[in-house]
């Protein structure tokens, strides 16, 4: 029996009021925690792990390259060719990541967010087998190919995971849950450093196990994630399946009455009723999100170009320049991963209190200071015996400053700036900038370091300064704000009429609930199952 529109609206409002008091207590449900941890463990964890895992066995891998070359061609590989092969091994991970970022948009549209994460494990397992068996097969090409495929996995996961987390989380904890991506990147880096110690897998005969270990997080994710729901926003807005969307909301929010959350999503649907999934080109041409796109490009560019990946890739060289004993370097390097993880956890705990803006700008500001001090310390370290220890402190402080803000917030902002139909294209843009910048740093930093010597980090300080300045003048605070409120914050800068935006928004809301149900039912009839409003 059809209910009167007024009664339905009253029920929705009353449900929202009754749920409001409980919302804060029920934000962190068990299913939400399991989904975020499982999703991140098989995704962003592997990205961080593959950033650091090549560091410890570098000497043994180069020896393997040389021996393979000599066995094939009868002479040792020259130093320049060996350096080129190693540079390709390190930096080609980013090329794979770029491919993954480009193909992720159609994949998440067709398969959904959760299924994309699941299917992505095929890339991870394939890459792990290739890399771990390369020594046995006597083929360094297998290791390089495995790095490419692992990059594809990372490129897909760094877009699909933040998208999934932003769509399953209540706006009150959207920032904290979004930081799970960054936290697990840091845990992955730290795990790669631990397993690379000489006492574990950092030996000539054991280094393939470092790459074989990639299978473990993938299998754990493949076993747990199927039992958790798909993104409710994806189910409701793109699959038009209200029944599954309500069940997903109930599972993630840990409550039966989800009418308020469903109505919030439907309100967005009414604004974009006739809007299909937009392409990258369409998104770039949309005036209403122009500065959001620019901000995402700036934050993602600075995320990679601020210099932290240079420290991750070349930690041993930096510590050697700082005068650290060669045998001690693996253990000093371990401290960078530990500091990184603790700083990321701290950021996740305070982001909903302090907001995105102060953490992001403040993080870049602190990095500028410590890059300057590091430059002075490295320049004068041969004249003062204690300066190498100051260099180590500066490196740890730079890592902590990065992880407090710039290390995770760009992923959160990309999910917050755009509506459902624009989000996949936005993540594709963000991912492309991310991986191109990653590749540029990995490829160019050795030459920058060779040319500028101890002044090389001033380049990264300048990038941090440029990023912080831009964000200070452009970035609004997005904490606890809806998409519509964030759009309003950017409206003046985008030179779009707020009055027209609100007129379109509220004219949709003035339609009767019966008409909305009719429209919704029609779309469901063309899709999956037909359901009425509860």
Secondary structure, 3 states (H helix, E strand, C coil): CCCCHHHHHHHHHHHHHHHHHHHHHHCCCHHHHHHHHHHHHCCHHHHHHHHHHHHHCHHHHHHHHHHHHHHHHCCCCCHHHHHHHHHHHHHHHHHHHHHHHHHHHHHHHHHCHHHHHHHCHHHHHHHHHHHHCHHHHCCHHHHHHHHHHHHHHHHHHHHHHHHHHHHHCCHHHHHHHHHHHHHHHHHHHHHHHHHCCCCCCCCCCCHHHHHHCHHHHHHHHHHHHHHCCCCHHHHHHCCCCHHHHHHHHHHHHCCCCCHHHHHHHHHHHHHCCCCCCCCHHHHHHCHHHHHHHHHHHHHHHHHHHCCHHHHHHCHHHHHHHCCCCCCCHHHHHHHHHHHHHHHHHHHHHHHHHHCHHHHHHHHHHHHHHHHHHHHHHHHHCCCCCCHHHHHHHHHHHHHHHHHHCCCCHHHHHHHHHCCHHHHHHHHHHHHHHHHHHHHHHHHHHHHHHHHHHHHCHHHHHHHHHHHHHHHHHHCCCCCCCCHHHHHHHHHHHHCCCHHHHHHHHHHHHCCCHHHHHHHHHHHHHCCCCCCCCC
